[in-house]
């Protein structure tokens, strides 16, 4: 019987996972750095009047004037404006979550330069 998932039990995937965990255990600053980068992006979105929700490095952007607390609030969002925003970001070299109902994942691999470029692109967005 095969284990579930494409890479479940794959020795290369397991080794990569274990090595990643070792790095995360050794370098406690990684998570605080990721949190800082995500906070910078969240603030950029708020500066242009967008609603956000964030947990750690997961960030969602919402096109509504209502504070987001639940699915009912999310369902009031303007998905057409989100689609325009997605196209704008993509046309400016920034790939974000392609749906109003998905989150972006900020990682340690996102350099300060990439974060700055993203903030600059967000700041020029006209909702």
N, C-alpha and C positions, 0 to 999 in steps of 0.2 A: 504494500500500500504506500502510495506517495504521500509525503506530507503536504498540507495545504500551502498554497502560495507559490509563486514562480521561483523565488530564491530560498524558500524554507529548506534548511538542511544543506544548502550548497556550501561546501567548505570554504570557497573564496568569500562568499557573502558573510558567513559566520566569522571568519578571520577578520574581515574588514570591520564588522560590528564590534568585535572584541578590541581591536586596535583603537577604534574611535572611543570606546568607553575608557580605555587606558589614558588617552589624551585628555579626556574630559575630567577624569579623576585627578590627574597631575596638574592641570592648568585651571584653577578655579575662576580665573578672570574671563574665561570665554563667555560664560553666560551673562556676566554683567556687561561685557562689551556688546553682545547681541541685543540685550535689553536697551542699552543706550542708543544703538542705531535705530531700533524700532521706535523708541520714544521720539527721536528726531523726525522720523517720517510721520508719526502720528501728529506731532505738533504742526508740521507743514500742511497736512490735510485740514487741520482745525483752522489754520490761518486763512484758508480760502473758503471757509464756511461749511465744510463737510462734516458729517457725523462719523465718528469712528467707534469701534470697539476693539479692545486689545487685551490679550492674555499672553504675557511673556513676549515671544517673538511672532505670535500670530496677530495679524492686523486686518481688519475689515473696514471698508469705506462705504458709507451709505449716503444716497442722494435723497435726503428728506430734511425737513426742519424739526422733526420730532426726535427727541432723544430715544435711542434704541435700547429697549429693555427685554423684548421678546419677539417671537415670530410675527405677531400681529403688527408690531411697529415696523418690522422689516418689510412686511407685505405692503406698506404704504409708500415704499421707496419708488422713485422714478427710474425704472429699468432702462428706458430710452436714454436718459441722461447718463446712466452708467455706461451704456454701450458707446455713447459719444466719447466719454472719458477714456474708456478702454482703448478705443481707436486712436485718440489723441496721444495717450501714453505710448502705445505701440509705434505710432508714426514718429515718435521722438526717441525711439530706441529703448524704452522702458517696458518690460513685460511684467504685467500685474495679473492678479487672478482674473480670469475672463468672465466671471459671473458675479452678479450682485450678491449671490448667496454663498460665495467662497471666500476664504481668507488668503492673504499673502503670507508667505513664510520668509522672514528675514533670517539670514544665516551669518555665520562668522566669515564666510567667503565673500560677503558683500563688503567691498573695500570702502574706506571713507570717501574716496573719489566717486564711487558709484552712488553712495548715499547722497553726496552733495549734488551730483547730476540729477538724481531723482527729486530732491527737494527743489532744485531750480526749475525742473519741468513742472512739478506740482504748483509752484508759486505763479507760473505763467498761465495756468489753466483757468479758463473762464467758465464757471458752471452756468 
